[in-house]
Amino acid sequence: MNAIEIRGLSKNFGSKQALKGLNMTVPMGAIYGFIGENGSGKSTTEKLICGLLVPSGGSIQLFGKDYTDENVRAKVGVLIEAPGCFPNYIVWNNLMLQAANLSIPNPEEEVSKVLKMVRMEGAASNRYKNCSLGMKQRIGIAMALLGHPALLVLDEPINGLDADGMRIMREILVDITKNNQCTVLISSHILGELEKIATHYGIVRGGKMIREMTAQELDVDCRTYVSLRTREMNRAKALLGCKYSRVEEDEGGSIRVYDAASPEEIVTSLYENGILVSEIQTDKIGLEEYYIDLMQEKEGR
Amino acid sequence: MEVKFETNSFAKRLKSMLRVDFRRMFTMPLLYILVGVCLAMPILILVMTTMMDGAVTVDPQTGVETVVEGFRNTWEAIGTLSTESAGMSMIGMCNINLLYFLAAVLVCIFVADDFRSGYAKNLFTVRARKGDYVISKTIVCFAGSVLMLLAFFAGTMVGGAIAGLPFDTGAAGVRGIVMCLLSKLCLAAVFVPIYLLWSVVGKQKLWLSLVGSFCVGMLFFMMIPMLTPLNSGIRNVMLCVAGGALFSVGLGAVSNTVLKKTSLV
């Protein structure tokens, strides 16, 4: 059974078609990184999953049941855009309201627990409106974690967090998936952070899912390259360009040779042409580069 | 890996939602501001109209003289006898009936706050049943409106005493006045669902909720003195209870449909 199964989901806002038959499968226990450009339909999909928008077509199933099933919905935690808190209430009272909505039997204990999880115990008596952006994000996560959710839907949760906040967020998400058997659907533009925790990925473009894969599949798909430096960069680049299909100069000024058989082969080839290599290493492209490559490929560049 | 789903009964769901809504309503400064206004309003109305009573104003263009008529009795601020005219005179307008418009402010701001703060987003993600929300909001807003009406009643007593107006129950009698007040309290159940419907239609757009509520409220405004005269009987109370129940159920169902069929963010 999958935590989320979406088939042919479409959503129109007037004449604008935000989602065009999107399909999505999120296995249980996964941390699903949901990636896409601005306006590609990520937030719309998440709002539809949470029942905040009405779909124009298609089906959404959560844990094998229709997404409108009230028992299933009670097991969904959400942080979309900003946490839904009353600005004049203190953090504690905001969380207590949500605990009451979830009919949690021992709300004080549960609220203390989630505040501790997000390292916000000290801010419980702060008015929500006086909290910083990072604190608000953590409060939103705490609110989403109330009631032991089986599915967490997080829209850009690491926006506005400092390096420590991002680390804490990573730890929380990994912890709840391992110990609480929670499934996490997370969208973010900070792909470097996402890469550290995601077990599955879904890449959406123009309201359609263009690729779904596991972290292992991404690892296989991510091409290795040889990065090198010489004193004669232009001549080396031209020479390697004749021999290999893709040779580029990266932002750091190094030459990248993709799909090369081995670094030795490159060094030998350059040496035979009188070019000495001063620095060479083998590396793999990350999620960010993979995503950019995929987008460029789709644009036909 | 298996996920266990718990089933909550309607009573449990409603109880928890009512607890949240009552807590919110009674910790909201707006409620106390409005109750304060309701308390002060009759005092000002009764004292000022008594001061102006008998004053003659002359229209400079037509030369027509108008004598300002004040309240003859404290109870006139609560309602007029069914035999008297309840038209567009000052005493016919400046009375407890104005509160039904103030109730619109309370309901619209209370509901719009849910949507503007994002609380509705959290709520509707974990609570699939929109009907619970509508029922809870209707009950809580009704309670808030009743509190405002009672504050106006208390203010009328104080205002009448300050202005030196008689407390003579006259033809209405104590029973009639009690029934009149009860009818007015029950009549709040007619207006609250109207305002709630406009609030869920407007959602974050408070201006839309308020304009809609005032417009529809105006249509029903003239019916208030007829339904709840000062010499009301049990029939008036029953009529208001029936109207309140009918409007709450009927418009509640419409509000529920609006929430189900429209976007909540």
Interface residues (C-beta under 8 A of the other chain):
Chain A: M28 G29 K47 C50 G51 L52 L53 V54 F63 T68 D69 E70 N71 V72 R73 A74 K75 V76 G77 V78 I80 E81 A82 P83 G84 C85 F86 P87 L97 Q98 A100 N101 L102 S103 M143 G147 A150 V153 Q181
Chain B: M1 V3 F5 E6 T7 N8 K12 R13 S16 M17 R19 V20 R23 R24 D113 S117 G118 Y119 A120 K121 N122 L123 F124 T125 V126 R127 A128 R129 K260 K261 T262 S263 L264 V265
